[in-house]
Amino acid sequence: MCGGARRIADPTGFEIHCADCGLVFEESEIVAPPPLPSSTEGSDGSGRGIGPFVAPGGSKRSLGSMLTLNRDGQGRPLNWHRRYEFQHLRRVMQRQTARAVEGPLERSQARSAIAQCGERLSLPPVVLAEAERIYRDAKVRGLFRGRSLPSSVGATIYAACRRYTIPRTLGEVAKGVGARRSEVGRAFKVVQRGVETTIPSVGTRAFLARYAEELALSPSVRSTVEGMLDEANQNPELSGLSPHGLVAALIYLAAEKNGERRSRAQVARVSAVTEVTLRSTSRLVERLMGRSLAPRGK
């Protein structure tokens, strides 16, 4: 308007005005491009790796949105046509996230199933993170094709428990995910053969520490069971027994030997085995280790 040709960009007022008469041309915010990351020692200068570490599958990694079926984003009710459209979009979103095998798990049903089972079994967060990693690795390899979600989740949780020596039986994990023990066992065998991670067996001493704490056993009974475990590990006829069943039978016999008798029903309830299995295992152990099981004072 004044015929001037000079314009000044004011970064504090976020405006561009004339240098002669002060006429404001634009009042939008002036956004400057971010500075390039400086190359530090030990980096290639690309800027990758900046920021705090986020574990794969973390809760703050590419969060997704949940589509409701009754109201829109502003809380207004939807008519039947919009509800049908949102229902279709929701199905498409769940289908696409289920097929994205290499992405994070927080938008899939597997992550919520692992979290729910971990809460039921009182598992630490590190075991749940390991279960998510094993699940992602197995799904990328196609090991869960044709298997149900509860059996797949149970297999990964059981594998993570064995990785961190957490005394949880296959039956307890199957009950926690709501699947049959045979289905979880078959899925676990597939995971054990297919993934590259080594999955060791849970030691008997881990089950001993858990059962002894729940049954309030004295240190003398624990030391007796530990000595019996060393002797049982050298017996080839006891090598085929399950670890928690063998520990339960030794606890039952050692408590009776030290005068701290626990009923068969108590030991069976704590060790998650049936009384029939506990009775048969106790008789087998007593027949093979008869001398060491004699009561004190006789």
MODELLER restraints for C-alpha pairs under 7 A, 6 or more apart:
rsr = mdl.restraints
at = mdl.atoms
rsr.add(forms.Gaussian(group=physical.xy_distance, feature=features.Distance(at['CA:2:A'], at['CA:21:A']), mean=6.68, stdev=0.5))
rsr.add(forms.Gaussian(group=physical.xy_distance, feature=features.Distance(at['CA:4:A'], at['CA:20:A']), mean=6.27, stdev=0.5))
rsr.add(forms.Gaussian(group=physical.xy_distance, feature=features.Distance(at['CA:6:A'], at['CA:18:A']), mean=6.11, stdev=0.5))
rsr.add(forms.Gaussian(group=physical.xy_distance, feature=features.Distance(at['CA:6:A'], at['CA:19:A']), mean=5.57, stdev=0.5))
rsr.add(forms.Gaussian(group=physical.xy_distance, feature=features.Distance(at['CA:7:A'], at['CA:16:A']), mean=6.62, stdev=0.5))
rsr.add(forms.Gaussian(group=physical.xy_distance, feature=features.Distance(at['CA:7:A'], at['CA:17:A']), mean=5.67, stdev=0.5))
rsr.add(forms.Gaussian(group=physical.xy_distance, feature=features.Distance(at['CA:7:A'], at['CA:18:A']), mean=4.67, stdev=0.5))
rsr.add(forms.Gaussian(group=physical.xy_distance, feature=features.Distance(at['CA:7:A'], at['CA:19:A']), mean=5.57, stdev=0.5))
rsr.add(forms.Gaussian(group=physical.xy_distance, feature=features.Distance(at['CA:8:A'], at['CA:16:A']), mean=5.60, stdev=0.5))
rsr.add(forms.Gaussian(group=physical.xy_distance, feature=features.Distance(at['CA:8:A'], at['CA:17:A']), mean=5.52, stdev=0.5))
rsr.add(forms.Gaussian(group=physical.xy_distance, feature=features.Distance(at['CA:8:A'], at['CA:18:A']), mean=6.19, stdev=0.5))
rsr.add(forms.Gaussian(group=physical.xy_distance, feature=features.Distance(at['CA:8:A'], at['CA:19:A']), mean=6.04, stdev=0.5))
rsr.add(forms.Gaussian(group=physical.xy_distance, feature=features.Distance(at['CA:9:A'], at['CA:15:A']), mean=6.05, stdev=0.5))
rsr.add(forms.Gaussian(group=physical.xy_distance, feature=features.Distance(at['CA:9:A'], at['CA:16:A']), mean=4.44, stdev=0.5))
rsr.add(forms.Gaussian(group=physical.xy_distance, feature=features.Distance(at['CA:9:A'], at['CA:17:A']), mean=6.72, stdev=0.5))
rsr.add(forms.Gaussian(group=physical.xy_distance, feature=features.Distance(at['CA:10:A'], at['CA:16:A']), mean=6.08, stdev=0.5))
rsr.add(forms.Gaussian(group=physical.xy_distance, feature=features.Distance(at['CA:11:A'], at['CA:30:A']), mean=6.84, stdev=0.5))
rsr.add(forms.Gaussian(group=physical.xy_distance, feature=features.Distance(at['CA:14:A'], at['CA:27:A']), mean=6.08, stdev=0.5))
rsr.add(forms.Gaussian(group=physical.xy_distance, feature=features.Distance(at['CA:14:A'], at['CA:28:A']), mean=6.24, stdev=0.5))
rsr.add(forms.Gaussian(group=physical.xy_distance, feature=features.Distance(at['CA:14:A'], at['CA:29:A']), mean=4.96, stdev=0.5))
rsr.add(forms.Gaussian(group=physical.xy_distance, feature=features.Distance(at['CA:14:A'], at['CA:30:A']), mean=5.78, stdev=0.5))
rsr.add(forms.Gaussian(group=physical.xy_distance, feature=features.Distance(at['CA:15:A'], at['CA:24:A']), mean=6.92, stdev=0.5))
rsr.add(forms.Gaussian(group=physical.xy_distance, feature=features.Distance(at['CA:15:A'], at['CA:26:A']), mean=5.45, stdev=0.5))
rsr.add(forms.Gaussian(group=physical.xy_distance, feature=features.Distance(at['CA:15:A'], at['CA:27:A']), mean=4.42, stdev=0.5))
rsr.add(forms.Gaussian(group=physical.xy_distance, feature=features.Distance(at['CA:15:A'], at['CA:28:A']), mean=6.35, stdev=0.5))
rsr.add(forms.Gaussian(group=physical.xy_distance, feature=features.Distance(at['CA:16:A'], at['CA:24:A']), mean=5.85, stdev=0.5))
rsr.add(forms.Gaussian(group=physical.xy_distance, feature=features.Distance(at['CA:16:A'], at['CA:25:A']), mean=5.55, stdev=0.5))
rsr.add(forms.Gaussian(group=physical.xy_distance, feature=features.Distance(at['CA:16:A'], at['CA:26:A']), mean=5.31, stdev=0.5))
rsr.add(forms.Gaussian(group=physical.xy_distance, feature=features.Distance(at['CA:16:A'], at['CA:27:A']), mean=6.77, stdev=0.5))
rsr.add(forms.Gaussian(group=physical.xy_distance, feature=features.Distance(at['CA:17:A'], at['CA:23:A']), mean=5.17, stdev=0.5))
rsr.add(forms.Gaussian(group=physical.xy_distance, feature=features.Distance(at['CA:17:A'], at['CA:24:A']), mean=4.11, stdev=0.5))
rsr.add(forms.Gaussian(group=physical.xy_distance, feature=features.Distance(at['CA:17:A'], at['CA:25:A']), mean=5.50, stdev=0.5))
rsr.add(forms.Gaussian(group=physical.xy_distance, feature=features.Distance(at['CA:18:A'], at['CA:24:A']), mean=6.57, stdev=0.5))
rsr.add(forms.Gaussian(group=physical.xy_distance, feature=features.Distance(at['CA:37:A'], at['CA:47:A']), mean=5.46, stdev=0.5))
rsr.add(forms.Gaussian(group=physical.xy_distance, feature=features.Distance(at['CA:38:A'], at['CA:45:A']), mean=6.37, stdev=0.5))
rsr.add(forms.Gaussian(group=physical.xy_distance, feature=features.Distance(at['CA:39:A'], at['CA:45:A']), mean=3.96, stdev=0.5))
rsr.add(forms.Gaussian(group=physical.xy_distance, feature=features.Distance(at['CA:56:A'], at['CA:104:A']), mean=6.49, stdev=0.5))
rsr.add(forms.Gaussian(group=physical.xy_distance, feature=features.Distance(at['CA:57:A'], at['CA:104:A']), mean=4.48, stdev=0.5))
rsr.add(forms.Gaussian(group=physical.xy_distance, feature=features.Distance(at['CA:57:A'], at['CA:105:A']), mean=5.36, stdev=0.5))
rsr.add(forms.Gaussian(group=physical.xy_distance, feature=features.Distance(at['CA:57:A'], at['CA:106:A']), mean=6.32, stdev=0.5))
rsr.add(forms.Gaussian(group=physical.xy_distance, feature=features.Distance(at['CA:59:A'], at['CA:106:A']), mean=6.42, stdev=0.5))
rsr.add(forms.Gaussian(group=physical.xy_distance, feature=features.Distance(at['CA:64:A'], at['CA:107:A']), mean=6.25, stdev=0.5))
rsr.add(forms.Gaussian(group=physical.xy_distance, feature=features.Distance(at['CA:67:A'], at['CA:86:A']), mean=6.83, stdev=0.5))
rsr.add(forms.Gaussian(group=physical.xy_distance, feature=features.Distance(at['CA:67:A'], at['CA:90:A']), mean=6.19, stdev=0.5))
rsr.add(forms.Gaussian(group=physical.xy_distance, feature=features.Distance(at['CA:69:A'], at['CA:83:A']), mean=5.40, stdev=0.5))
rsr.add(forms.Gaussian(group=physical.xy_distance, feature=features.Distance(at['CA:69:A'], at['CA:86:A']), mean=6.13, stdev=0.5))
rsr.add(forms.Gaussian(group=physical.xy_distance, feature=features.Distance(at['CA:69:A'], at['CA:87:A']), mean=6.33, stdev=0.5))
rsr.add(forms.Gaussian(group=physical.xy_distance, feature=features.Distance(at['CA:70:A'], at['CA:77:A']), mean=5.91, stdev=0.5))
rsr.add(forms.Gaussian(group=physical.xy_distance, feature=features.Distance(at['CA:70:A'], at['CA:78:A']), mean=5.75, stdev=0.5))
rsr.add(forms.Gaussian(group=physical.xy_distance, feature=features.Distance(at['CA:70:A'], at['CA:83:A']), mean=6.56, stdev=0.5))
rsr.add(forms.Gaussian(group=physical.xy_distance, feature=features.Distance(at['CA:71:A'], at['CA:77:A']), mean=4.39, stdev=0.5))
rsr.add(forms.Gaussian(group=physical.xy_distance, feature=features.Distance(at['CA:71:A'], at['CA:78:A']), mean=5.31, stdev=0.5))
rsr.add(forms.Gaussian(group=physical.xy_distance, feature=features.Distance(at['CA:72:A'], at['CA:78:A']), mean=6.59, stdev=0.5))
rsr.add(forms.Gaussian(group=physical.xy_distance, feature=features.Distance(at['CA:97:A'], at['CA:107:A']), mean=6.83, stdev=0.5))
rsr.add(forms.Gaussian(group=physical.xy_distance, feature=features.Distance(at['CA:97:A'], at['CA:108:A']), mean=6.28, stdev=0.5))
rsr.add(forms.Gaussian(group=physical.xy_distance, feature=features.Distance(at['CA:98:A'], at['CA:108:A']), mean=6.21, stdev=0.5))
rsr.add(forms.Gaussian(group=physical.xy_distance, feature=features.Distance(at['CA:101:A'], at['CA:136:A']), mean=6.81, stdev=0.5))
rsr.add(forms.Gaussian(group=physical.xy_distance, feature=features.Distance(at['CA:101:A'], at['CA:139:A']), mean=6.26, stdev=0.5))
rsr.add(forms.Gaussian(group=physical.xy_distance, feature=features.Distance(at['CA:101:A'], at['CA:140:A']), mean=5.65, stdev=0.5))
rsr.add(forms.Gaussian(group=physical.xy_distance, feature=features.Distance(at['CA:102:A'], at['CA:140:A']), mean=6.58, stdev=0.5))
rsr.add(forms.Gaussian(group=physical.xy_distance, feature=features.Distance(at['CA:105:A'], at['CA:111:A']), mean=5.39, stdev=0.5))
rsr.add(forms.Gaussian(group=physical.xy_distance, feature=features.Distance(at['CA:110:A'], at['CA:153:A']), mean=6.69, stdev=0.5))
rsr.add(forms.Gaussian(group=physical.xy_distance, feature=features.Distance(at['CA:114:A'], at['CA:128:A']), mean=6.78, stdev=0.5))
rsr.add(forms.Gaussian(group=physical.xy_distance, feature=features.Distance(at['CA:114:A'], at['CA:153:A']), mean=6.32, stdev=0.5))
rsr.add(forms.Gaussian(group=physical.xy_distance, feature=features.Distance(at['CA:117:A'], at['CA:176:A']), mean=5.25, stdev=0.5))
rsr.add(forms.Gaussian(group=physical.xy_distance, feature=features.Distance(at['CA:117:A'], at['CA:177:A']), mean=5.65, stdev=0.5))
rsr.add(forms.Gaussian(group=physical.xy_distance, feature=features.Distance(at['CA:118:A'], at['CA:128:A']), mean=6.66, stdev=0.5))
rsr.add(forms.Gaussian(group=physical.xy_distance, feature=features.Distance(at['CA:120:A'], at['CA:176:A']), mean=6.21, stdev=0.5))
rsr.add(forms.Gaussian(group=physical.xy_distance, feature=features.Distance(at['CA:121:A'], at['CA:176:A']), mean=6.79, stdev=0.5))
rsr.add(forms.Gaussian(group=physical.xy_distance, feature=features.Distance(at['CA:127:A'], at['CA:160:A']), mean=5.68, stdev=0.5))
rsr.add(forms.Gaussian(group=physical.xy_distance, feature=features.Distance(at['CA:127:A'], at['CA:161:A']), mean=6.43, stdev=0.5))
rsr.add(forms.Gaussian(group=physical.xy_distance, feature=features.Distance(at['CA:130:A'], at['CA:160:A']), mean=5.68, stdev=0.5))
rsr.add(forms.Gaussian(group=physical.xy_distance, feature=features.Distance(at['CA:131:A'], at['CA:156:A']), mean=5.15, stdev=0.5))
rsr.add(forms.Gaussian(group=physical.xy_distance, feature=features.Distance(at['CA:131:A'], at['CA:157:A']), mean=5.12, stdev=0.5))
rsr.add(forms.Gaussian(group=physical.xy_distance, feature=features.Distance(at['CA:131:A'], at['CA:160:A']), mean=5.18, stdev=0.5))
rsr.add(forms.Gaussian(group=physical.xy_distance, feature=features.Distance(at['CA:134:A'], at['CA:156:A']), mean=6.00, stdev=0.5))
rsr.add(forms.Gaussian(group=physical.xy_distance, feature=features.Distance(at['CA:135:A'], at['CA:156:A']), mean=5.75, stdev=0.5))
rsr.add(forms.Gaussian(group=physical.xy_distance, feature=features.Distance(at['CA:137:A'], at['CA:195:A']), mean=6.86, stdev=0.5))
rsr.add(forms.Gaussian(group=physical.xy_distance, feature=features.Distance(at['CA:138:A'], at['CA:144:A']), mean=6.90, stdev=0.5))
rsr.add(forms.Gaussian(group=physical.xy_distance, feature=features.Distance(at['CA:138:A'], at['CA:191:A']), mean=6.53, stdev=0.5))
rsr.add(forms.Gaussian(group=physical.xy_distance, feature=features.Distance(at['CA:138:A'], at['CA:195:A']), mean=6.20, stdev=0.5))
rsr.add(forms.Gaussian(group=physical.xy_distance, feature=features.Distance(at['CA:143:A'], at['CA:190:A']), mean=6.68, stdev=0.5))
rsr.add(forms.Gaussian(group=physical.xy_distance, feature=features.Distance(at['CA:143:A'], at['CA:191:A']), mean=6.85, stdev=0.5))
rsr.add(forms.Gaussian(group=physical.xy_distance, feature=features.Distance(at['CA:144:A'], at['CA:152:A']), mean=6.40, stdev=0.5))
rsr.add(forms.Gaussian(group=physical.xy_distance, feature=features.Distance(at['CA:150:A'], at['CA:177:A']), mean=5.49, stdev=0.5))
rsr.add(forms.Gaussian(group=physical.xy_distance, feature=features.Distance(at['CA:150:A'], at['CA:178:A']), mean=6.49, stdev=0.5))
rsr.add(forms.Gaussian(group=physical.xy_distance, feature=features.Distance(at['CA:150:A'], at['CA:179:A']), mean=5.76, stdev=0.5))
rsr.add(forms.Gaussian(group=physical.xy_distance, feature=features.Distance(at['CA:151:A'], at['CA:179:A']), mean=5.94, stdev=0.5))
rsr.add(forms.Gaussian(group=physical.xy_distance, feature=features.Distance(at['CA:151:A'], at['CA:183:A']), mean=5.77, stdev=0.5))
rsr.add(forms.Gaussian(group=physical.xy_distance, feature=features.Distance(at['CA:151:A'], at['CA:184:A']), mean=4.58, stdev=0.5))
rsr.add(forms.Gaussian(group=physical.xy_distance, feature=features.Distance(at['CA:151:A'], at['CA:187:A']), mean=6.36, stdev=0.5))
rsr.add(forms.Gaussian(group=physical.xy_distance, feature=features.Distance(at['CA:152:A'], at['CA:184:A']), mean=6.90, stdev=0.5))
rsr.add(forms.Gaussian(group=physical.xy_distance, feature=features.Distance(at['CA:152:A'], at['CA:187:A']), mean=6.06, stdev=0.5))
rsr.add(forms.Gaussian(group=physical.xy_distance, feature=features.Distance(at['CA:154:A'], at['CA:173:A']), mean=5.92, stdev=0.5))
rsr.add(forms.Gaussian(group=physical.xy_distance, feature=features.Distance(at['CA:154:A'], at['CA:174:A']), mean=5.99, stdev=0.5))
rsr.add(forms.Gaussian(group=physical.xy_distance, feature=features.Distance(at['CA:154:A'], at['CA:177:A']), mean=5.96, stdev=0.5))
rsr.add(forms.Gaussian(group=physical.xy_distance, feature=features.Distance(at['CA:154:A'], at['CA:184:A']), mean=5.81, stdev=0.5))
rsr.add(forms.Gaussian(group=physical.xy_distance, feature=features.Distance(at['CA:155:A'], at['CA:184:A']), mean=5.44, stdev=0.5))
rsr.add(forms.Gaussian(group=physical.xy_distance, feature=features.Distance(at['CA:155:A'], at['CA:185:A']), mean=6.98, stdev=0.5))
rsr.add(forms.Gaussian(group=physical.xy_distance, feature=features.Distance(at['CA:155:A'], at['CA:187:A']), mean=5.66, stdev=0.5))
rsr.add(forms.Gaussian(group=physical.xy_distance, feature=features.Distance(at['CA:155:A'], at['CA:188:A']), mean=4.45, stdev=0.5))
rsr.add(forms.Gaussian(group=physical.xy_distance, feature=features.Distance(at['CA:158:A'], at['CA:170:A']), mean=6.68, stdev=0.5))
rsr.add(forms.Gaussian(group=physical.xy_distance, feature=features.Distance(at['CA:158:A'], at['CA:173:A']), mean=6.46, stdev=0.5))
rsr.add(forms.Gaussian(group=physical.xy_distance, feature=features.Distance(at['CA:159:A'], at['CA:199:A']), mean=6.35, stdev=0.5))
rsr.add(forms.Gaussian(group=physical.xy_distance, feature=features.Distance(at['CA:161:A'], at['CA:168:A']), mean=6.76, stdev=0.5))
rsr.add(forms.Gaussian(group=physical.xy_distance, feature=features.Distance(at['CA:162:A'], at['CA:199:A']), mean=6.38, stdev=0.5))
rsr.add(forms.Gaussian(group=physical.xy_distance, feature=features.Distance(at['CA:162:A'], at['CA:200:A']), mean=6.08, stdev=0.5))
rsr.add(forms.Gaussian(group=physical.xy_distance, feature=features.Distance(at['CA:162:A'], at['CA:201:A']), mean=5.84, stdev=0.5))
rsr.add(forms.Gaussian(group=physical.xy_distance, feature=features.Distance(at['CA:162:A'], at['CA:202:A']), mean=5.35, stdev=0.5))
rsr.add(forms.Gaussian(group=physical.xy_distance, feature=features.Distance(at['CA:163:A'], at['CA:199:A']), mean=5.61, stdev=0.5))
rsr.add(forms.Gaussian(group=physical.xy_distance, feature=features.Distance(at['CA:163:A'], at['CA:200:A']), mean=6.22, stdev=0.5))
rsr.add(forms.Gaussian(group=physical.xy_distance, feature=features.Distance(at['CA:165:A'], at['CA:202:A']), mean=5.31, stdev=0.5))
rsr.add(forms.Gaussian(group=physical.xy_distance, feature=features.Distance(at['CA:165:A'], at['CA:206:A']), mean=6.96, stdev=0.5))
rsr.add(forms.Gaussian(group=physical.xy_distance, feature=features.Distance(at['CA:167:A'], at['CA:202:A']), mean=6.63, stdev=0.5))
rsr.add(forms.Gaussian(group=physical.xy_distance, feature=features.Distance(at['CA:167:A'], at['CA:206:A']), mean=5.73, stdev=0.5))
rsr.add(forms.Gaussian(group=physical.xy_distance, feature=features.Distance(at['CA:167:A'], at['CA:207:A']), mean=5.36, stdev=0.5))
rsr.add(forms.Gaussian(group=physical.xy_distance, feature=features.Distance(at['CA:170:A'], at['CA:181:A']), mean=6.73, stdev=0.5))
rsr.add(forms.Gaussian(group=physical.xy_distance, feature=features.Distance(at['CA:171:A'], at['CA:181:A']), mean=5.64, stdev=0.5))
rsr.add(forms.Gaussian(group=physical.xy_distance, feature=features.Distance(at['CA:174:A'], at['CA:180:A']), mean=5.93, stdev=0.5))
rsr.add(forms.Gaussian(group=physical.xy_distance, feature=features.Distance(at['CA:174:A'], at['CA:181:A']), mean=5.28, stdev=0.5))
rsr.add(forms.Gaussian(group=physical.xy_distance, feature=features.Distance(at['CA:174:A'], at['CA:184:A']), mean=6.27, stdev=0.5))
rsr.add(forms.Gaussian(group=physical.xy_distance, feature=features.Distance(at['CA:192:A'], at['CA:199:A']), mean=6.66, stdev=0.5))
rsr.add(forms.Gaussian(group=physical.xy_distance, feature=features.Distance(at['CA:204:A'], at['CA:243:A']), mean=5.44, stdev=0.5))
rsr.add(forms.Gaussian(group=physical.xy_distance, feature=features.Distance(at['CA:204:A'], at['CA:244:A']), mean=6.79, stdev=0.5))
rsr.add(forms.Gaussian(group=physical.xy_distance, feature=features.Distance(at['CA:204:A'], at['CA:247:A']), mean=6.56, stdev=0.5))
rsr.add(forms.Gaussian(group=physical.xy_distance, feature=features.Distance(at['CA:207:A'], at['CA:244:A']), mean=6.10, stdev=0.5))
rsr.add(forms.Gaussian(group=physical.xy_distance, feature=features.Distance(at['CA:207:A'], at['CA:247:A']), mean=6.92, stdev=0.5))
rsr.add(forms.Gaussian(group=physical.xy_distance, feature=features.Distance(at['CA:208:A'], at['CA:247:A']), mean=6.22, stdev=0.5))
rsr.add(forms.Gaussian(group=physical.xy_distance, feature=features.Distance(at['CA:211:A'], at['CA:270:A']), mean=6.49, stdev=0.5))
rsr.add(forms.Gaussian(group=physical.xy_distance, feature=features.Distance(at['CA:211:A'], at['CA:271:A']), mean=6.69, stdev=0.5))
rsr.add(forms.Gaussian(group=physical.xy_distance, feature=features.Distance(at['CA:221:A'], at['CA:254:A']), mean=6.05, stdev=0.5))
rsr.add(forms.Gaussian(group=physical.xy_distance, feature=features.Distance(at['CA:221:A'], at['CA:255:A']), mean=5.99, stdev=0.5))
rsr.add(forms.Gaussian(group=physical.xy_distance, feature=features.Distance(at['CA:221:A'], at['CA:258:A']), mean=6.52, stdev=0.5))
rsr.add(forms.Gaussian(group=physical.xy_distance, feature=features.Distance(at['CA:224:A'], at['CA:254:A']), mean=6.33, stdev=0.5))
rsr.add(forms.Gaussian(group=physical.xy_distance, feature=features.Distance(at['CA:225:A'], at['CA:250:A']), mean=6.05, stdev=0.5))
rsr.add(forms.Gaussian(group=physical.xy_distance, feature=features.Distance(at['CA:225:A'], at['CA:251:A']), mean=6.22, stdev=0.5))
rsr.add(forms.Gaussian(group=physical.xy_distance, feature=features.Distance(at['CA:225:A'], at['CA:254:A']), mean=6.15, stdev=0.5))
rsr.add(forms.Gaussian(group=physical.xy_distance, feature=features.Distance(at['CA:232:A'], at['CA:238:A']), mean=6.42, stdev=0.5))
rsr.add(forms.Gaussian(group=physical.xy_distance, feature=features.Distance(at['CA:233:A'], at['CA:239:A']), mean=6.82, stdev=0.5))
rsr.add(forms.Gaussian(group=physical.xy_distance, feature=features.Distance(at['CA:244:A'], at['CA:271:A']), mean=6.53, stdev=0.5))
rsr.add(forms.Gaussian(group=physical.xy_distance, feature=features.Distance(at['CA:245:A'], at['CA:273:A']), mean=6.74, stdev=0.5))
rsr.add(forms.Gaussian(group=physical.xy_distance, feature=features.Distance(at['CA:245:A'], at['CA:278:A']), mean=6.83, stdev=0.5))
rsr.add(forms.Gaussian(group=physical.xy_distance, feature=features.Distance(at['CA:246:A'], at['CA:281:A']), mean=6.91, stdev=0.5))
rsr.add(forms.Gaussian(group=physical.xy_distance, feature=features.Distance(at['CA:248:A'], at['CA:267:A']), mean=6.36, stdev=0.5))
rsr.add(forms.Gaussian(group=physical.xy_distance, feature=features.Distance(at['CA:248:A'], at['CA:271:A']), mean=6.11, stdev=0.5))
rsr.add(forms.Gaussian(group=physical.xy_distance, feature=features.Distance(at['CA:249:A'], at['CA:278:A']), mean=5.89, stdev=0.5))
rsr.add(forms.Gaussian(group=physical.xy_distance, feature=features.Distance(at['CA:249:A'], at['CA:281:A']), mean=6.08, stdev=0.5))
rsr.add(forms.Gaussian(group=physical.xy_distance, feature=features.Distance(at['CA:249:A'], at['CA:282:A']), mean=4.91, stdev=0.5))
rsr.add(forms.Gaussian(group=physical.xy_distance, feature=features.Distance(at['CA:252:A'], at['CA:262:A']), mean=6.45, stdev=0.5))
rsr.add(forms.Gaussian(group=physical.xy_distance, feature=features.Distance(at['CA:252:A'], at['CA:267:A']), mean=6.72, stdev=0.5))
rsr.add(forms.Gaussian(group=physical.xy_distance, feature=features.Distance(at['CA:255:A'], at['CA:261:A']), mean=4.98, stdev=0.5))
rsr.add(forms.Gaussian(group=physical.xy_distance, feature=features.Distance(at['CA:255:A'], at['CA:262:A']), mean=6.48, stdev=0.5))
rsr.add(forms.Gaussian(group=physical.xy_distance, feature=features.Distance(at['CA:257:A'], at['CA:293:A']), mean=6.65, stdev=0.5))
rsr.add(forms.Gaussian(group=physical.xy_distance, feature=features.Distance(at['CA:257:A'], at['CA:294:A']), mean=6.71, stdev=0.5))
rsr.add(forms.Gaussian(group=physical.xy_distance, feature=features.Distance(at['CA:257:A'], at['CA:295:A']), mean=4.47, stdev=0.5))
rsr.add(forms.Gaussian(group=physical.xy_distance, feature=features.Distance(at['CA:257:A'], at['CA:296:A']), mean=6.40, stdev=0.5))
rsr.add(forms.Gaussian(group=physical.xy_distance, feature=features.Distance(at['CA:258:A'], at['CA:295:A']), mean=6.94, stdev=0.5))
rsr.add(forms.Gaussian(group=physical.xy_distance, feature=features.Distance(at['CA:258:A'], at['CA:296:A']), mean=6.81, stdev=0.5))
rsr.add(forms.Gaussian(group=physical.xy_distance, feature=features.Distance(at['CA:264:A'], at['CA:275:A']), mean=6.50, stdev=0.5))
rsr.add(forms.Gaussian(group=physical.xy_distance, feature=features.Distance(at['CA:265:A'], at['CA:275:A']), mean=6.40, stdev=0.5))
rsr.add(forms.Gaussian(group=physical.xy_distance, feature=features.Distance(at['CA:268:A'], at['CA:274:A']), mean=5.74, stdev=0.5))
rsr.add(forms.Gaussian(group=physical.xy_distance, feature=features.Distance(at['CA:268:A'], at['CA:275:A']), mean=5.70, stdev=0.5))
rsr.add(forms.Gaussian(group=physical.xy_distance, feature=features.Distance(at['CA:268:A'], at['CA:278:A']), mean=6.68, stdev=0.5))
rsr.add(forms.Gaussian(group=physical.xy_distance, feature=features.Distance(at['CA:286:A'], at['CA:293:A']), mean=6.75, stdev=0.5))
